[in-house]
Amino acid sequence: MRGGGQCLIRIFSPRRLIIFALFSTCIYVLLLRSTQDNEQRISATSAQINRNINIEEKIQIKDSAELELARQTLTVLNIEESTTKPRSKMIPEDDGSCPSIEKIPDLQGALPQAVLLIQNLQEGEVHAVHPEIGPGGTWKPKDCKARDKIAIIIPYRDRQSHLTRLIDFLIPILQRQRLDFRFIVTEQYGNDLFNKGRIMNAAFLFAESLGVDCVVFHDVDMFPQNDKNPYSCPPGPRHLGAFVSNLGYQLWYKEIVGGVLAVSIADYKAVNGYSNQFWAWGGEDDDMGSRILSMNYTIERPNPETARYSMLKHVKRKRTAPKLIYELLANSAKRVSYDGLNETDKWTVRKITTRPLYYHLYVDVGAVPDEWRAKS
């Protein structure tokens, strides 16, 4: 017994006991930390799953293509900023001009759409993120000479939240496409029946005074799903917003040009702009499509895979006097020569304000004809 006791004392000497205690403590700490990390990981995963489910419930997607796009969006939202893909170097053409959209290396293709759920985005917040944007929402590339100088014309009434989100959404797209751009928001003065054609014509003349090559008429609730949809100047009228979410991404008839329409200065003048005769909601876009076709133009539409748009939900304005609208549409081609851009007495630009993100036009469209008022 005595020999065995001396052996145990020799094995568990004070020095070895201290080392053994320290080793056991380290093992315990490591096991405890691992258990806590697993619990946090499980909790975070559960929270992320709930977050994704909540977003998918808000989006309420039915179309399979939209569902896939939303899944891509959620994937993008889950990626840390440290893993963001670096911007590819763009090589200008031999003459220093920017390459065509097919040759630009840093376009992303499909764009996340969950950001459209953001509410109450302020203009100051957008400008803080994009300090490179000049007065009037102007910008041009520095790594090459822009091929096109464009103006985005946005007809506007009572949708500030949509307007700010749209400008914030379009800025990086237009920058990646290396366009020399500016934004023009055209708003009707007063609260009477809306005349979209007149405020569009007024904005076009202002855009022409800025020396642009073409204009893009852009509804405030239309958001592109792909940055390869070209906002550059087209050789003929280009209907960018041809395939829209709330229309099932279908092209319902040949005259349709509503939503987003790109057109050169010369072509817009050739069709004499928008009609001035449509009041309230509906008709003026279809009339424009008929004008374009009557002048033997072809309405260009980009690839259906890249020319998709999400339309934000909003309260639809009711059509007034539908019989008058149908009568006007029946003789669209006959009115081209006298009803449109050349009737500059139909509107008055009351005020032009240069804001940090856009030029703001207040346009007085004149008195509403009695026949529209009586049927409204």
FENHU-V823201 format. One record per helix or strand of 3 or more residues. SS is the DSSP state (H for helix, E for strand). FROM is the first residue (numbers start at 1). TO is the last residue. Records with the same first field share a line. If there is no record, write none. Layout:
# FENHU-V823201
SS = FROM-TO ; FROM-TO
This chain:
# FENHU-V823201
H = 2-11 ; 14-59 ; 64-77 ; 81-83 ; 101-103 ; 114-117 ; 123-129 ; 160-176 ; 196-209 ; 245-247 ; 265-270 ; 284-294 ; 322-330 ; 332-335 ; 344-346 ; 370-374
E = 149-156 ; 180-188 ; 214-218 ; 222-224 ; 260-264 ; 308-311 ; 348-354 ; 359-364
